[in-house]
């Protein structure tokens, strides 16, 4: 089978890239030919074959986040300093108010051109478009209209028109257009995939006539990290809580977690306790300010690190920390399946009762979910957290294996192949 994959992010440090790079390479290692249309990275070739996958990197250069770096106390001041920086931000803000459908709008001409060239060279058996960004689906829609018999699967990472706090464009101008184009994509695709039942249910309510096309393929759990990444911490007898992911002041703030952690001081669980953050946290520096006295002593901010280092931190932690999204209850953190694979106790701090990740970890054999406190933490919640940390235990593989199985690469990749074949 020849599969054409349109994904702006591929072989980079984004969650959808991790998912689809693994799937594409698995297919290529088998009996399938996989060709990918992606964005171009600085100094990267425009065409290459990597692990059996034919990659066409097109369009303007896609910035790649730095692989490391700690939070700087002067981060915001540095970015805001200087007249050139202010002018640049003003222009960016003005353009963000009129661009559509998202920040990757200018990738469309290059991507559709490369996709059509790939189809002319050798007709694919199937097309898969991946969001974010939504622009990838517009490429899929245009290609489907040119090749109506081509089987198309639209893979949705995050909702598009349903998002309220993280907007891809100016909702005042484009909310109606967003909804119409999303409907057109779902209508034109032969199948639409989501990672959670909550997202599927929301879109079923929005577009009930298209419900038969909607499918859930769960998050992908990564393989164990390379041995060189373990252990991430020295053996000093500390009890280490680890958060891995991206923080956002609009949708995913660490304030509740930090308040609960600091409230443990004086409890029997406090001695030897450490809280580690791996990932981009600079958007939430103000959340860390009240706990400056604990930084570097009890709270450690490592910044964004390479993939294997982050996996090493997760797998060598004592307790994993999940922070829910303060957004629609549809989104599941990309790290959820990664946490499940690591087989460690999981603490979830949530802002909404209907948070998707609370339900995801409900079947976990050693998990605790606590509401993020709006002010001083509830004494009973602090006591529950203290007891949870004190009684942490090794989780038997027999309990974890049934939970892990749907998230394994062979299961996820096989589910997409079933949709491509039309047998789901």
Rosetta blueprint (number, residue, H / E / L):
1 X L
2 X E
3 X E
4 X E
5 X E
6 X E
7 X E
8 X L
9 X L
10 X L
11 X L
12 X L
13 X L
14 X L
15 X H
16 X H
17 X H
18 X H
19 X H
20 X H
21 X H
22 X H
23 X H
24 X H
25 X H
26 X H
27 X H
28 X H
29 X H
30 X L
31 X L
32 X L
33 X E
34 X E
35 X E
36 X E
37 X E
38 X E
39 X E
40 X E
41 X E
42 X L
43 X L
44 X L
45 X L
46 X L
47 X E
48 X E
49 X E
50 X E
51 X L
52 X L
53 X E
54 X E
55 X E
56 X E
57 X E
58 X E
59 X E
60 X E
61 X E
62 X E
63 X L
64 X L
65 X L
66 X L
67 X L
68 X L
69 X E
70 X L
71 X L
72 X L
73 X L
74 X L
75 X H
76 X H
77 X H
78 X H
79 X H
80 X H
81 X L
82 X L
83 X H
84 X H
85 X H
86 X H
87 X H
88 X H
89 X H
90 X H
91 X H
92 X H
93 X H
94 X H
95 X H
96 X H
97 X L
98 X L
99 X L
100 X L
101 X L
102 X L
103 X L
104 X L
105 X H
106 X H
107 X H
108 X H
109 X H
110 X H
111 X H
112 X H
113 X H
114 X H
115 X H
116 X H
117 X H
118 X H
119 X H
120 X H
121 X H
122 X L
123 X L
124 X L
125 X L
126 X E
127 X E
128 X E
129 X E
130 X E
131 X E
132 X L
133 X L
134 X L
135 X H
136 X H
137 X H
138 X H
139 X H
140 X H
141 X H
142 X H
143 X H
144 X H
145 X H
146 X H
147 X L
148 X L
149 X L
150 X L
151 X E
152 X E
153 X E
154 X E
155 X E
156 X E
157 X L
158 X L
159 X L
160 X L
161 X L
162 X L
163 X L
164 X L
165 X L
166 X L
167 X L
168 X L
169 X L
170 X L
171 X H
172 X H
173 X H
174 X H
175 X H
176 X H
177 X H
178 X H
179 X H
180 X H
181 X H
182 X H
183 X H
184 X H
185 X H
186 X H
187 X H
188 X H
189 X L
190 X L
191 X E
192 X E
193 X E
194 X E
195 X L
196 X L
197 X H
198 X H
199 X H
200 X H
201 X H
202 X H
203 X H
204 X H
205 X H
206 X H
207 X L
208 X H
209 X H
210 X H
211 X H
212 X H
213 X H
214 X E
215 X E
216 X E
217 X L
218 X L
219 X L
220 X L
221 X L
222 X L
223 X L
224 X L
225 X L
226 X L
227 X H
228 X H
229 X H
230 X L
231 X L
232 X L
233 X L
234 X L
235 X L
236 X L
237 X L
238 X L
239 X E
240 X E
241 X E
242 X E
243 X E
244 X E
245 X L
246 X L
247 X L
248 X E
249 X L
250 X L
251 X L
252 X E
253 X L
254 X L
255 X H
256 X H
257 X H
258 X H
259 X H
260 X H
261 X H
262 X H
263 X L
264 X L
265 X L
266 X L
267 X L
268 X L
269 X L
270 X L
271 X L
272 X L
273 X E
274 X E
275 X E
276 X E
277 X E
278 X E
279 X L
280 X L
281 X L
282 X H
283 X H
284 X H
285 X H
286 X H
287 X H
288 X H
289 X H
290 X L
291 X L
292 X H
293 X H
294 X H
295 X E
296 X L
297 X L
298 X L
299 X E
300 X E
301 X E
302 X L
303 X E
304 X L
305 X L
306 X L
307 X H
308 X H
309 X H
310 X H
311 X H
312 X H
313 X H
314 X H
315 X H
316 X L
317 X L
318 X L
319 X E
320 X E
321 X E
322 X E
323 X E
324 X L
325 X L
326 X L
327 X L
328 X L
329 X L
330 X L
331 X L
332 X L
333 X L
334 X L
335 X L
336 X H
337 X H
338 X H
339 X H
340 X H
341 X H
342 X H
343 X L
344 X L
345 X E
346 X E
347 X E
348 X E
349 X E
350 X E
351 X L
352 X L
353 X L
354 X L
355 X L
356 X H
357 X H
358 X H
359 X H
360 X H
361 X L
362 X L
363 X L
364 X L
365 X L
366 X L
367 X E
368 X E
369 X E
370 X E
371 X E
372 X L
373 X L
374 X L
375 X L
376 X L
377 X L
378 X L
379 X H
380 X H
381 X H
382 X H
383 X H
384 X H
385 X H
386 X H
387 X H
388 X H
389 X H
390 X H
391 X L
392 X L
393 X L
394 X L
395 X L
396 X L
397 X H
398 X H
399 X H
400 X H
401 X H
402 X H
403 X H
404 X H
405 X H
406 X L
407 X L
408 X L
409 X H
410 X H
411 X H
412 X H
413 X H
414 X H
415 X H
416 X H
417 X H
418 X H
419 X H
420 X H
421 X H
422 X L
423 X L
424 X L
